[in-house]
Amino acid sequence: MSLDTVVEDIRDDARTRAEEIREDAEERAEEIVAEAEAEAEELLEDREAAVERQIEQEREQALSSAKLEAKQARLEARRDVLEDVREETEAAIAELSGDRRAELTRLLLEDAAAEFDTDDVVVSGRADDESLIRELLSDYEGYQYGGEHDCLGGVVVESEVSRVRVDNTFDSVLTDVWEDSLKELSARLFDDE
């Protein structure tokens, strides 16, 4: 065997070995690329899912917020309507006159008088009703007119002797009726179920 043959055999072995290394390297590179692509695909899918979840969460939050704002606006509008109804009712009560006003005031005075067993009683009322109240007091011994009380009408009856005070004003009656009927009134006005 000549030296040239040995050199050629070594070169062939080296080439073969180099080819095997290159093929192994290419194979490994393809595996690495495939793994990287798979990881990238998985990462992309995870990110897309996360973005979808975030979008859905933000959509739900926006929807909840919009529903809450709408509910608050409805409640505010209802409150405004109820306030208007209350103001209109108060105005109608304040405008009561003649026999109707006299009869209601007389009934409120009778009701309040039942609470007193003394003759030292003071009755106050709306300034415009002074003559009406004085006229009604002529039927009650020991009762006297006590002056003006800021109200829509009716009477405030009190006695220092018995330390009793009865507020039978149109205002107090309206407040009681309003509180007792508010749910029903709201249902009628707003078609609540």
Beta strands, then each sheet from edge to edge (+ up, - down):
strand 1: 121-125
strand 2: 143-148
strand 3: 154-159
strand 4: 164-169
sheet 1: 2+ 1+ 3- 4+
end
